[in-house]
Amino acid sequence: MNDLLMDGLLKQLPFVKVVHQETIELDRSFEQVAASFANELLLNVMGKKEL
């Protein structure tokens, strides 16, 4: 790899790290939303069975 290409890639590294961290945070948020939805769904199903 030539020096100019390597230099350009290294300059992008901080941006890549930020995007990676934001992706991890979004994944955690999605997991929380999915778990909340699953719990709500389970409560609704169980509630209907008890009626």
BELPE-V842711 format. One record per residue. N is the residue number from 0. SS is DSSP state (H for helix, E for strand, C for the rest). D_CENTER is the distance of its C-alpha to the mean C-alpha in whole Angstrom. Layout:
((N	SS	D_CENTER) (N	SS	D_CENTER))
//
This chain:
((0	C	32) (1	C	34) (2	H	34) (3	H	33) (4	H	30) (5	H	29) (6	H	29) (7	H	27) (8	H	24) (9	H	25) (10	H	25) (11	H	21) (12	H	20) (13	H	19) (14	H	17) (15	H	15) (16	H	14) (17	H	13) (18	H	11) (19	H	10) (20	H	9) (21	H	7) (22	H	5) (23	H	4) (24	H	5) (25	H	3) (26	H	1) (27	H	5) (28	H	6) (29	H	6) (30	H	7) (31	H	10) (32	H	11) (33	H	11) (34	H	13) (35	H	15) (36	H	16) (37	H	17) (38	H	19) (39	H	21) (40	H	22) (41	H	23) (42	H	25) (43	H	27) (44	H	28) (45	H	29) (46	H	31) (47	H	33) (48	H	34) (49	H	36) (50	C	37))
//
